[in-house]
Amino acid sequence: MTALSGAHTIGQAGCDNFRNRIYNQTNIDPAFATTRRANCPSTSGSGDRNLAPLDIQTPIQFENTYFQNLVAKRGLLNSDQVLFDNGSQDALVQTYSQNNAMFLADFAAAMVKMGNLGPAPGTVKEIRRNCRKTNLFH
């Protein structure tokens, strides 16, 4: 999963998804938090749809800068930063931050493995229109 999380080297997140991190968490680079606050007001509902790149340095390049950002406590989403927060994945994040070739190889292998997964067991299956919630069938 750590390698797959590296997909966050590309993309953006809405303010409502990272507001708590930039205003209330301590495992964040203060300068990074200040930069992100410029586009994300502290009040919920205000600027919720304002976007910020998941990788502030190279937002349209697929490489290991995402992991370098985590080591520097510049993960935009809490779900990203927990990968490097004195836990079991710290060593791997550190390795990926220093070895782009290894990250790319592991990411490719993980994508192939995920692509080879069969469908979930049972008869009721669903391809979600929005990954955050189940589809509403009437």
Order of alpha helices (4+ residues) and beta strands (2+ residues): alpha-beta-alpha-alpha-beta-alpha-alpha-alpha-alpha
